[in-house]
Amino acid sequence: MYTFELPSGTEIELKEMTGVEEELLTNQRLIRNGEAINQVLKNCTVRLGDNDKPSVNDILDLLSGDRLFALVKLRQISLGDEVELELACPNTGCRMNNFVSVNLDDSKVTPYTDEREFSFTLPGSNKTVRFGLLDGHKEKRLAALREPNISSAMLIRILEIDEKAPSKKSLAEMSMRDRSALRQEMARVDAGIDTAVEVECDGCGTRIRTRLESEAAFLFPGVRL
């Protein structure tokens, strides 16, 4: 068993993934609705704080930064620290495959503060927005949407706008300046593990950006899915 401290400060004890978890992670239906990761984390979490029998709901209660951190650590103990990526250049005139090696131990971890709700004054309208952190329950709701977008990802975190319940209309009418500032504030208070990968194409110099968890090699090294 392997013990880690989550970005929120809670201790988690994990065990290695097996073929059971591999089957879950290749089930397209479970991948689409987000249940695959939830079940894998539940199966491999031996202890969560003082809870030695964590349920799926306990996994959903975790903040998103904690969940991704746990997934990265689960990958490390099950498959090793090194992730070998093959990234295609997005430049249509190039499309060269770039081979990149990432050591998961080098990933920056930002701890959460004790705050769980935040207030922010929009620079354009001067309205006050109260919002919370993203957790597994909100991730599940987003995954269930037919066409999730930027507005839905923001709306699911907003608790109030000038002491009124938020709506799709209020987000649609918000200026781009205010929306951009609010997204930056949400990103500022978020925590967890940085899985962003940004490199230059060896062929043309175009910037290639991705996230480790979105690449097949993260959980399936050497396998083309």
Helices and strands as residue ranges (DSSP letters): E 2-5, E 11-14, H 19-25, H 28-32, H 35-44, E 45-48, H 56-61, H 64-79, E 82-88, E 97-103, G 104-106, E 109-110, E 117-121, E 128-132, H 136-144, H 150-155, E 158-161, H 168-173, H 176-189, E 192-193, E 196-200, E 207-211, G 212-214, H 216-219
